[in-house]
Amino acid sequence: MDRTISPSNARMNETSKIRHVSIEDAQAISSGGLIARDRNIALTDLQRGSVFQPVADENGPYDLALSVEENRLVFRITNAAARPLPALALSLKPYSRLIKDYFIIVDSYNEAIKGANPSRIEAIDMGRRGLHNEGASLLQERLEDKISMDQDTARRLFTLICILYSEKIIF
């Protein structure tokens, strides 16, 4: 059963979205480079336009706090009535290869911009997008019976997962 909310249905329902998102240790994350840029874009875009609907609640929009605890990604969700929903914890193990690849791409990107080679930067960016798509699909699949979200929301959440995972140095 496909529980993914289509973008057209989500636009009609302004409650199926993230109102605010916070990530653990956000101030510890460096303020420069591609990682910080990705983090800032993901946070801004999630708050501007996300499709996010916990299956067991219809009282959005939602506040979302993400953290990593004991090698698990923890979602703490509060609805518009300020009622916390049950926390969700996902093992990060299925993401480890994707996250390691993400940081390899980040390093490649940082090296490529020093040389200002536009075709190399474009190729790296295409690889990064593909990696984000794979991570987003995995996230949607693992949460399909708990939270419905569109591909763009899942991609942005995957970005934040990478950043959180790296801050915990769990590789």
C-alpha positions in Angstrom: 0.0 0.0 0.0 1.5 3.3 -1.1 1.2 5.8 1.7 3.2 8.5 0.1 1.4 11.8 -0.1 1.3 13.2 -3.6 2.4 16.8 -3.9 -1.0 17.9 -5.2 -2.8 16.4 -2.2 -0.2 18.0 0.2 -0.7 21.5 -1.2 -4.4 21.2 -0.4 -3.6 20.1 3.1 -1.4 22.7 4.8 -1.2 20.6 7.9 0.8 17.9 6.3 4.1 19.6 6.6 7.0 20.5 8.9 6.7 23.8 10.6 10.0 23.8 12.3 13.0 21.4 12.3 15.9 21.3 14.6 19.0 19.1 14.7 21.1 18.1 17.6 24.4 20.0 17.9 23.5 22.3 15.0 26.0 24.9 16.3 28.8 22.3 16.3 28.6 21.8 12.6 31.1 23.9 10.7 29.8 27.1 9.1 31.7 26.8 5.8 31.8 24.6 2.8 29.3 22.3 1.1 28.2 20.5 4.3 27.1 23.8 6.0 25.5 24.9 2.7 23.6 21.6 2.4 22.5 21.8 6.0 21.2 25.4 5.7 19.4 24.7 2.4 17.8 21.5 3.8 16.6 23.3 7.0 15.2 26.2 5.0 13.5 24.1 2.4 11.9 21.7 4.9 10.3 24.7 6.7 9.3 26.4 3.4 7.7 23.4 1.7 7.7 19.9 2.9 5.2 17.0 2.7 5.3 15.3 6.0 2.4 13.4 7.6 2.7 11.0 10.6 0.3 8.2 9.9 -1.1 8.2 13.4 -1.8 11.9 13.7 -3.6 14.6 11.6 -2.9 17.6 13.7 -0.1 19.3 11.8 1.9 21.2 10.9 4.7 19.5 12.8 7.8 20.4 14.7 10.6 17.9 14.2 13.7 17.4 16.3 16.4 15.0 14.9 19.2 13.5 16.9 21.4 10.5 16.9 21.4 8.3 20.0 23.2 5.0 20.3 23.7 4.7 16.5 20.0 5.4 15.9 18.4 8.3 14.2 15.7 9.6 16.5 12.6 11.6 15.3 10.9 13.6 18.0 7.7 15.0 16.5 5.3 17.5 18.1 2.0 18.3 16.5 0.3 21.8 16.2 -1.5 21.1 19.5 1.9 20.9 21.2 1.3 17.2 21.8 4.5 15.0 21.4 4.0 12.0 19.2 5.8 8.7 20.1 9.5 9.0 19.2 10.7 7.0 16.2 14.2 5.5 16.2 15.8 4.1 13.0 19.1 2.2 12.9 21.7 4.2 10.9 23.5 1.0 9.8 21.6 0.8 6.4 22.7 4.4 5.7 26.4 3.9 6.5 27.6 3.3 2.9 25.5 6.1 1.5 26.8 8.5 4.2 30.4 7.6 3.6 29.9 8.1 -0.1 28.3 11.5 0.7 31.4 12.7 2.5 33.7 11.4 -0.3 31.6 13.5 -2.7 31.9 16.5 -0.4 35.6 16.1 -0.3 35.7 15.8 -4.1 33.5 18.9 -4.5 35.7 20.9 -2.2 38.8 19.9 -4.2 37.1 20.6 -7.5 36.1 24.1 -6.6 39.7 24.9 -5.9 40.5 24.1 -9.5 37.3 25.8 -10.7 36.7 23.0 -13.3 33.0 23.5 -14.1 32.5 20.1 -15.8 34.1 18.3 -12.8 31.9 20.2 -10.4 28.8 19.4 -12.5 29.7 15.7 -12.6 30.2 15.6 -8.8 26.9 17.4 -8.3 25.1 14.9 -10.4 26.6 12.1 -8.3 25.5 13.9 -5.1 22.0 14.2 -6.4 21.9 10.5 -7.3 23.2 9.6 -3.8 20.5 11.9 -2.2 17.8 10.1 -4.3 19.0 6.7 -3.1 19.1 7.9 0.5 15.6 9.5 0.2 14.1 6.3 -1.2 15.6 4.3 1.6 14.2 6.7 4.2 10.7 6.6 2.6 10.8 2.8 2.5 11.9 2.5 6.1 9.2 5.0 7.4 6.4 4.1 5.0 4.1 2.7 7.8 4.9 5.6 10.2 5.4 8.8 8.2 4.4 9.7 4.7 6.6 12.2 2.8 7.4 13.2 -0.7 10.8 12.6 -2.4 12.0 16.2 -1.8 11.3 16.1 1.9 13.0 12.7 2.2 16.1 14.1 0.2 16.4 17.0 2.6 16.0 14.8 5.7 18.7 12.5 4.2 21.0 15.5 4.1 20.4 16.1 7.8 21.0 12.4 8.6 24.4 12.6 6.9 25.3 15.7 8.9 24.1 14.2 12.2 25.9 10.9 11.5 29.1 12.7 10.9 28.9 14.7 14.0 28.6 11.6 16.1 31.6 10.0 14.3 30.1 6.6 14.2 31.7 5.3 11.0 
